[in-house]
Structures are given as C-alpha cells and as structure tokens.
Amino acid sequence: MSDHSNASEIVIVGGGIYGTSLAYQLASAGKTVTLLEAGEIAGGASGGPGERGVRANGRDLRELPICAIAQKLWGDYQERFEGGVGFRRVGGLQVYDVSYGHREHEVLGRMRANAAAQASLGTPSEVLTRDEALAREPELTPGIVGAIYCPNDGVGDHTFATLQFAAQATKAGAVIRTGVKVVEILHARGVATAVKLADGETVPVGERLVVVANAGAEALLKPVLKPHELGPVWNLMPQMHYVSNPLKKTVNHLLSHAHRRLAVKQLPDGTIMLSGGAHVAHTPEGLWKGSLSAMTQNVTDAILTLPFIDNSTFLKADASRVDTVAVDHIPLIGQAEGLSNTIYGYGWSGHGFAISLGFTKLFTEWLISGVKPEVLEPFSPVRFHKPAAILAATPLGRAAA
C-alpha cells in the first residue's frame, strides 16, 4: 500500500542525466522529489567509458534553441559545482569534403546555409575555408573544402556529470533510490496516483509523475498512453572505439563530418575516441553481433578524415549501453492525455546528453508553472499523426485526387 501522506511532490522514473539533473533543479526550487532507478545511477546510456559530445554543430534545427540553453548551463554548472561536471568547451568543427556524385559548389552552398541556419537559432557558427580549417586542425586530410566552427561546442564526461547531478540533488533534499524497477503506473480519476515496483511496493505520487527512463520508457507508458501519443522508436547499441596515439598528435576540437557517420574526441589521457553511428546487436549468448563491421566502418571513416589514425593501435570497444531512437532522430516529449499529472521524455536518439540540461530546465519550468513551454511543441509525438489527420479531413477535388 502507498502512503500519500509521505508522497513526494514529484516522482521521477529514470536515473540518467535527465532524471538526475531534473531532480537537482526541482529540489533546488523547493520541491520534494523522489527519483527511482531500476539499476544504478548512470547505468544506462548516460554512463560508460570516454566522453560525449556537447554538440550543436550539425544538429537537427528543431533542437538548436534547446541546445543553446544547454550549452550555457554546462558552462555554468562546471563552475558552480565543486569538482565541476566534467565539461570541457573545446569548440566543435564539422568538416566538409566533396563526396562521390556531388560538386564543390553545392557542398560549399550547403555548408554556408547550415551555418546561417544554426546562427539564426542561437548557435554561433563560423564558416571556415579549407586553409582556415587546417589552421585550427592541422591533422585533417588536406582534401577537405571547408568546415563550420561552433565555439560553444565541447565534450563532457557523461558518467561523472550524471553522478555529480545525483550527488547535488541529494544535497538539495531529493531522495534517490536505485535498484528499484518501476513496472506499472497506477492511476485513478485521470491522474497517476502511484507507481508499482517489481517487488510489489507502491510509491505514491504527490503532484506530478515524470518518466525519463529512455530505453524503458515506452513499455512503461504504453498502457496509459493513447496510440497518437506514441511515436515510432527502436533501440540500438552504439559502439565506441578507443585507439592509441603513438605519434602524439593533437585533436583540438570535437570533430564531426558532414556526410560520414563520425565523431572524434581526444580524451584527457591522449586516447582517441571514435564514435558517431556504428551500432551492434546483442545475441542471446551475449555476443556483440556486428562489432567487427561497425569497427571497420568507423575506423575507415576516421582515417579518411584524420590520416594519422592509421598509425594507431586498437585499444578497446564498448557497446554496452542501450539507446532509444525516434524515426526522425529527435525526442518524444509530451503530457499524457489520460493522466493530467504525467509528463514524459524519451527517444533521445544517441545524442541526448548534449541537450539534456536545456530540456530539464524547461521541464522544471513546466512542472512548477503548469504551462508547457512553447519551445517543446516540436517534440510532441503528435507530429507523427497530425498530418495524416489533417489530410483525412481535407476534401480533395477531382484534379487533386
């Protein structure tokens, strides 16, 4: 039985960077908060070795206003928290070259257009010529035609940041419980009243329930959401590669490529980390299926971009973290129509760490004011269903039909 006399005002499901930073912001604002995590803090996509990019460069335009908020907050918290949050503002460089079947003028036009759009949406973006890009990043292949430089981009130790927010949330008064899996949302008269744990315990919900468990969110939400509140998502397991740096070269920026699925970071110990879209699957035996092909793709793209990596030695791979991806690669954020006190966010699509602090700031404003920030509207799952409804309701003439 749940005891509502002891209910926290806000109950959060999910102990990644979204759950912990939201718990911190709400507790700091005076709310009583309980966070429930099925495993350990940073045990999912918010944890693991290496660093994550805090990138606006090349991001979906709908996310850029959120990213501008997040990038400011990453710097603020790095200064505010004792020990920081593991954030380094190294700047981001997205490289352009002329791929097969394209022409230089169209590649340069695309580069300039992307930079202009990013700048108009709050991300300072500078177009660099080939020579200017090579001056910033001398180890790049000389075959590039230019780059976009974003000075506010950086990298962050995602595991450390998530643990730091959990620690600060606890100091601010939040209750964080790990090893407690939420299996059901209990509700009555149109509101969530409690959540049920795998061991049968029920945890009461005072004012609001927030589900940000990412890979576990859809299964938990599906029984209480209507079909048009769900979006097409799937789970994947990104593979990260770590290689040595025997030539002692330096990668000065968070590096990405306009048409290759590649992200390159130099970790503080000099190791080169390669990621950006190579994925694997787990077999029933626990093997990483596709690991070798993913490695080949990622390393080849890295060598084509930074030739010195051909001298590196493979150190390790990691594909132990599950992420959830929406079909259009931006998250699903909404309020359950049938449960007026329940909001959710998931489907961070492999790049949610960078923008997490922007989203959780907006979630905090939403939870305290009761008004959903307008900037969150593009992320509503209704985006997958509304066009079809409009089309069905629009009479078509003979010519149009």
C-alpha positions as CSV (number, residue, x, y, z in Angstrom):
1,M,0.0,0.0,0.0
2,S,1.2,3.5,-0.8
3,D,1.1,6.2,1.9
4,H,0.1,9.5,0.3
5,S,0.9,11.4,3.5
6,N,4.5,10.8,2.7
7,A,4.3,11.3,-1.0
8,S,7.0,13.4,-2.8
9,E,5.5,16.2,-4.9
10,I,7.5,14.9,-7.9
11,V,8.3,11.3,-8.7
12,I,10.9,10.8,-11.4
13,V,11.5,7.5,-13.2
14,G,15.0,7.2,-14.6
15,G,18.4,7.8,-13.2
16,G,20.4,9.0,-16.2
17,I,21.4,12.6,-16.9
18,Y,17.8,13.6,-17.5
19,G,16.5,12.2,-14.2
20,T,19.4,13.4,-12.1
21,S,19.6,16.9,-13.5
22,L,15.8,17.3,-13.3
23,A,15.9,16.1,-9.7
24,Y,18.5,18.6,-8.8
25,Q,16.7,21.5,-10.5
26,L,13.4,20.7,-8.9
27,A,14.8,20.1,-5.4
28,S,16.8,23.3,-5.7
29,A,13.5,25.1,-6.5
30,G,12.0,23.7,-3.2
31,K,10.1,20.7,-4.5
32,T,10.1,17.4,-2.7
33,V,11.5,14.8,-5.2
34,T,11.9,11.0,-5.3
35,L,13.9,9.5,-8.1
36,L,13.6,5.8,-8.9
37,E,16.2,4.0,-11.0
38,A,16.0,0.3,-12.0
39,G,19.8,-0.2,-11.9
40,E,22.5,2.2,-10.8
41,I,22.8,5.9,-11.5
42,A,24.4,6.3,-14.9
43,G,23.9,2.6,-15.5
44,G,22.3,3.2,-19.0
45,A,23.2,5.4,-21.9
46,S,24.3,8.2,-19.5
47,G,27.2,6.1,-18.4
48,G,30.2,4.2,-19.8
49,P,33.8,5.0,-20.7
50,G,35.0,8.0,-22.6
51,E,33.2,11.3,-23.2
52,R,30.1,12.5,-25.0
53,G,29.9,15.4,-27.4
54,V,28.1,18.5,-26.2
55,R,27.4,19.5,-29.8
56,A,25.2,22.0,-31.6
57,N,27.1,21.8,-34.9
58,G,25.1,19.7,-37.4
59,R,22.2,19.1,-35.0
60,D,18.6,19.0,-36.1
61,L,17.3,22.6,-36.3
62,R,14.4,21.9,-34.0
63,E,16.8,21.1,-31.2
64,L,19.1,24.2,-31.6
65,P,17.1,26.5,-29.3
66,I,17.3,23.9,-26.6
67,C,20.9,23.3,-27.3
68,A,21.7,27.0,-26.8
69,I,20.2,26.8,-23.3
70,A,22.0,23.6,-22.5
71,Q,25.4,24.8,-23.6
72,K,25.2,27.8,-21.3
73,L,24.2,25.6,-18.4
74,W,27.0,23.1,-19.0
75,G,29.5,26.0,-18.5
76,D,27.5,27.4,-15.5
77,Y,27.5,24.0,-13.7
78,Q,31.1,23.4,-14.5
79,E,31.9,26.5,-12.5
80,R,29.2,26.1,-9.8
81,F,29.6,22.5,-8.6
82,E,32.6,21.6,-6.6
83,G,34.7,19.4,-8.9
84,G,32.6,20.6,-11.9
85,V,30.6,18.3,-14.2
86,G,33.4,17.1,-16.4
87,F,32.6,19.6,-19.2
88,R,35.4,21.0,-21.5
89,R,34.4,23.7,-24.0
90,V,36.9,22.8,-26.8
91,G,34.8,24.0,-29.7
92,G,33.3,21.9,-32.5
93,L,34.4,21.5,-36.1
94,Q,32.2,19.9,-38.7
95,V,34.3,19.1,-41.8
96,Y,33.1,19.1,-45.4
97,D,34.5,17.5,-48.4
98,V,33.2,16.6,-51.9
99,S,31.7,13.1,-51.7
100,Y,31.2,11.0,-54.8
101,G,28.5,12.3,-57.1
102,H,28.5,15.9,-55.6
103,R,30.0,19.1,-56.8
104,E,32.1,21.6,-54.7
105,H,29.8,24.5,-55.3
106,E,26.8,22.6,-53.8
107,V,28.8,21.3,-50.8
108,L,30.0,24.9,-50.1
109,G,26.5,26.2,-50.5
110,R,25.1,23.6,-48.1
111,M,27.9,24.4,-45.6
112,R,27.1,28.2,-45.7
113,A,23.3,27.5,-45.5
114,N,23.7,25.2,-42.4
115,A,25.9,27.8,-40.7
116,A,23.4,30.6,-41.3
117,A,20.5,28.5,-40.0
118,Q,22.4,27.5,-36.9
119,A,23.4,31.1,-36.1
120,S,19.9,32.3,-36.5
121,L,18.7,29.7,-34.0
122,G,21.2,30.6,-31.2
123,T,24.3,28.7,-32.2
124,P,27.3,30.9,-33.1
125,S,28.6,29.3,-36.3
126,E,31.6,30.4,-38.4
127,V,32.2,29.2,-42.0
128,L,35.9,28.3,-42.4
129,T,37.8,27.9,-45.7
130,R,40.0,24.9,-46.2
131,D,43.1,26.7,-45.1
132,E,41.3,28.2,-42.0
133,A,40.0,24.7,-41.0
134,L,43.5,23.2,-41.4
135,A,45.0,26.0,-39.3
136,R,42.6,25.0,-36.5
137,E,43.0,21.3,-37.0
138,P,46.3,20.6,-38.8
139,E,45.9,16.8,-38.8
140,L,42.9,16.9,-41.1
141,T,43.1,15.4,-44.5
142,P,44.1,18.2,-47.0
143,G,41.2,17.1,-49.3
144,I,38.6,19.0,-47.3
145,V,36.9,22.1,-48.8
146,G,35.9,23.8,-45.5
147,A,34.3,23.5,-42.1
148,I,31.8,25.0,-39.7
149,Y,33.2,26.1,-36.4
150,C,31.0,26.4,-33.3
151,P,32.9,27.8,-30.4
152,N,30.3,26.8,-27.8
153,D,30.6,23.1,-28.5
154,G,32.5,20.8,-26.2
155,V,32.8,17.4,-24.6
156,G,31.7,16.0,-21.3
157,D,32.4,13.0,-19.0
158,H,28.8,11.8,-19.1
159,T,29.2,9.3,-16.2
160,F,30.8,11.9,-14.0
161,A,28.2,14.5,-14.8
162,T,25.3,12.2,-14.1
163,L,26.8,11.2,-10.8
164,Q,27.5,14.8,-9.9
165,F,23.9,15.8,-10.5
166,A,22.7,12.9,-8.4
167,A,25.0,13.9,-5.6
168,Q,23.9,17.6,-5.8
169,A,20.2,16.5,-6.0
170,T,20.7,14.5,-2.8
171,K,22.3,17.5,-1.1
172,A,19.3,19.6,-2.2
173,G,16.9,17.2,-0.5
174,A,15.9,14.8,-3.3
175,V,15.5,11.1,-2.4
176,I,17.3,8.8,-4.9
177,R,16.6,5.1,-4.8
178,T,18.5,2.7,-7.0
179,G,17.8,-1.0,-7.8
180,V,14.0,-0.3,-7.9
181,K,12.4,-1.1,-11.2
182,V,9.1,0.6,-11.9
183,V,6.7,-1.8,-13.7
184,E,3.4,-0.1,-13.7
185,I,1.8,3.4,-13.4
186,L,-1.2,3.3,-11.1
187,H,-4.0,5.8,-11.7
188,A,-7.5,6.9,-10.7
189,R,-9.8,9.6,-12.0
190,G,-7.4,10.8,-14.6
191,V,-4.2,11.2,-12.6
192,A,-1.3,9.0,-11.7
193,T,-1.5,8.2,-8.0
194,A,1.5,5.9,-7.6
195,V,4.0,3.7,-9.4
196,K,4.3,0.0,-8.7
197,L,7.8,-1.6,-8.3
198,A,8.9,-5.0,-9.4
199,D,8.8,-6.3,-5.8
200,G,5.2,-5.2,-5.3
201,E,5.9,-2.0,-3.4
202,T,4.0,1.1,-4.5
203,V,5.5,4.6,-4.4
204,P,2.9,7.4,-4.1
205,V,2.9,10.3,-6.4
206,G,2.1,13.7,-4.9
207,E,1.7,16.2,-7.6
208,R,3.5,15.0,-10.7
209,L,5.0,11.9,-12.3
210,V,7.9,12.3,-14.8
211,V,9.1,9.4,-16.9
212,V,12.5,9.9,-18.4
213,A,13.8,6.3,-18.4
214,N,14.6,6.3,-22.2
215,A,15.1,2.7,-23.1
216,G,12.5,1.6,-20.6
217,A,10.0,4.4,-21.1
218,E,7.8,3.1,-23.9
219,A,7.0,-0.2,-22.2
220,L,6.0,1.7,-19.0
221,L,4.0,4.3,-20.8
222,K,2.2,2.2,-23.4
223,P,-0.6,1.1,-21.1
224,V,-1.6,4.6,-20.2
225,L,-1.0,6.5,-23.5
226,K,-3.3,6.7,-26.5
227,P,-2.0,5.5,-29.9
228,H,-1.4,9.0,-31.2
229,E,0.7,9.8,-28.1
230,L,3.3,7.2,-29.1
231,G,5.9,7.6,-31.8
232,P,7.9,5.1,-33.9
233,V,11.0,4.3,-31.9
234,W,13.6,1.4,-31.7
235,N,16.5,0.5,-29.5
236,L,20.1,0.3,-30.6
237,M,23.5,-0.2,-29.1
238,P,26.1,2.3,-30.3
239,Q,29.7,1.1,-30.4
240,M,32.5,3.3,-29.3
241,H,36.1,2.6,-30.3
242,Y,39.3,3.7,-28.5
243,V,42.7,3.8,-30.3
244,S,46.2,4.8,-29.2
245,N,48.0,7.9,-30.3
246,P,51.6,6.8,-30.9
247,L,52.6,9.9,-32.9
248,K,51.4,12.1,-30.0
249,K,49.1,14.1,-32.3
250,T,46.5,16.5,-31.0
251,V,42.8,16.7,-32.0
252,N,41.9,20.3,-30.9
253,H,38.1,20.1,-31.2
254,L,35.1,18.0,-31.0
255,L,35.3,16.8,-34.6
256,S,32.4,15.6,-36.8
257,H,31.9,15.1,-40.6
258,A,29.2,16.4,-42.8
259,H,28.4,13.1,-44.5
260,R,30.4,10.4,-42.7
261,R,29.0,8.9,-39.5
262,L,31.9,10.0,-37.4
263,A,32.7,11.8,-34.2
264,V,36.3,12.1,-32.9
265,K,37.3,13.2,-29.4
266,Q,40.7,13.3,-27.8
267,L,40.3,12.2,-24.2
268,P,42.4,13.9,-21.4
269,D,44.9,11.0,-21.4
270,G,45.6,11.4,-25.1
271,T,43.5,8.4,-26.3
272,I,41.5,8.9,-29.4
273,M,37.8,8.0,-29.1
274,L,35.8,7.3,-32.3
275,S,32.0,7.1,-32.5
276,G,29.2,8.6,-34.4
277,G,26.8,6.0,-35.6
278,A,28.3,2.5,-35.8
279,H,26.0,0.1,-34.0
280,V,25.9,-3.5,-32.8
281,A,23.4,-6.0,-31.6
282,H,23.5,-8.5,-28.7
283,T,22.9,-12.2,-29.5
284,P,21.1,-14.4,-27.0
285,E,24.6,-15.7,-26.0
286,G,25.6,-12.1,-25.1
287,L,28.0,-11.6,-28.0
288,W,28.3,-8.3,-29.8
289,K,26.9,-9.1,-33.3
290,G,28.2,-6.7,-35.9
291,S,31.1,-5.4,-33.8
292,L,33.8,-6.1,-36.4
293,S,31.8,-4.5,-39.3
294,A,30.9,-1.5,-37.1
295,M,34.6,-1.1,-36.1
296,T,35.8,-1.3,-39.8
297,Q,33.3,1.4,-40.8
298,N,34.1,3.7,-38.0
299,V,37.9,3.4,-38.2
300,T,37.9,3.7,-42.0
301,D,35.9,7.0,-41.8
302,A,38.3,8.2,-39.1
303,I,41.4,7.5,-41.2
304,L,39.9,9.2,-44.2
305,T,39.4,12.3,-42.0
306,L,42.5,12.2,-39.8
307,P,45.1,10.1,-41.7
308,F,47.5,9.9,-38.6
309,I,45.0,7.5,-37.0
310,D,46.3,4.8,-39.5
311,N,49.3,4.6,-37.2
312,S,47.2,3.9,-34.1
313,T,46.7,0.6,-32.3
314,F,43.2,-0.6,-31.4
315,L,42.7,-0.5,-27.6
316,K,39.1,-1.4,-26.9
317,A,35.5,-1.2,-28.0
318,D,32.4,-0.6,-25.9
319,A,28.8,-1.3,-26.9
320,S,27.3,-2.0,-23.5
321,R,24.7,0.9,-23.4
322,V,21.3,0.8,-25.0
323,D,19.8,3.9,-26.5
324,T,16.3,4.6,-27.9
325,V,15.9,6.3,-31.3
326,A,12.9,8.1,-32.8
327,V,12.4,7.7,-36.5
328,D,13.2,11.4,-37.1
329,H,16.0,11.4,-34.6
330,I,14.6,14.0,-32.1
331,P,13.0,13.0,-28.8
332,L,9.4,12.4,-27.9
333,I,8.1,14.8,-25.2
334,G,4.5,15.1,-24.0
335,Q,1.9,15.1,-21.3
336,A,-0.3,12.0,-21.1
337,E,-3.8,13.0,-22.2
338,G,-5.4,10.5,-19.9
339,L,-3.2,11.4,-16.9
340,S,-3.1,15.1,-16.4
341,N,-0.2,15.0,-14.0
342,T,2.2,12.8,-16.0
343,I,4.8,14.0,-18.4
344,Y,7.5,12.1,-20.3
345,G,10.6,12.4,-22.4
346,Y,12.5,9.6,-24.2
347,G,13.9,8.7,-27.6
348,W,17.0,10.8,-27.2
349,S,18.4,9.2,-30.4
350,G,22.0,8.8,-29.4
351,H,22.7,12.5,-28.9
352,G,20.6,13.4,-25.9
353,F,23.4,14.1,-23.4
354,A,24.4,17.4,-25.0
355,I,20.9,18.9,-24.8
356,S,19.8,17.3,-21.5
357,L,20.3,20.4,-19.3
358,G,18.2,22.5,-21.7
359,F,15.4,20.1,-21.7
360,T,15.4,19.5,-17.9
361,K,15.4,23.3,-17.3
362,L,12.3,23.5,-19.5
363,F,10.7,20.5,-17.7
364,T,11.3,22.2,-14.4
365,E,9.6,25.4,-15.6
366,W,6.7,23.2,-16.9
367,L,6.3,21.3,-13.7
368,I,6.4,24.4,-11.5
369,S,4.2,26.6,-13.6
370,G,1.9,24.0,-15.1
371,V,2.4,25.6,-18.5
372,K,4.2,23.7,-21.2
373,P,7.0,25.8,-22.8
374,E,6.2,26.6,-26.4
375,V,9.7,25.6,-27.5
376,L,8.9,22.0,-26.6
377,E,6.0,21.7,-29.1
378,P,8.1,20.4,-32.0
379,F,8.9,17.3,-29.9
380,S,5.3,16.2,-29.3
381,P,4.6,12.7,-30.6
382,V,1.5,14.2,-32.3
383,R,3.9,15.2,-35.1
384,F,3.7,11.7,-36.4
385,H,-0.1,11.6,-36.5
386,K,-1.4,15.2,-37.1
387,P,-0.5,15.4,-40.8
388,A,-2.5,12.3,-41.5
389,A,-5.5,13.6,-39.6
390,I,-5.3,16.9,-41.5
391,L,-5.1,15.1,-44.8
392,A,-8.1,12.9,-43.9
393,A,-10.2,15.9,-43.0
394,T,-9.3,17.9,-46.2
395,P,-11.7,17.4,-49.1
396,L,-9.8,16.8,-52.4
397,G,-11.1,17.9,-55.7
398,R,-11.1,15.7,-58.8
399,A,-7.8,17.2,-60.1
400,A,-6.1,16.9,-56.7
401,A,-7.3,13.3,-56.3
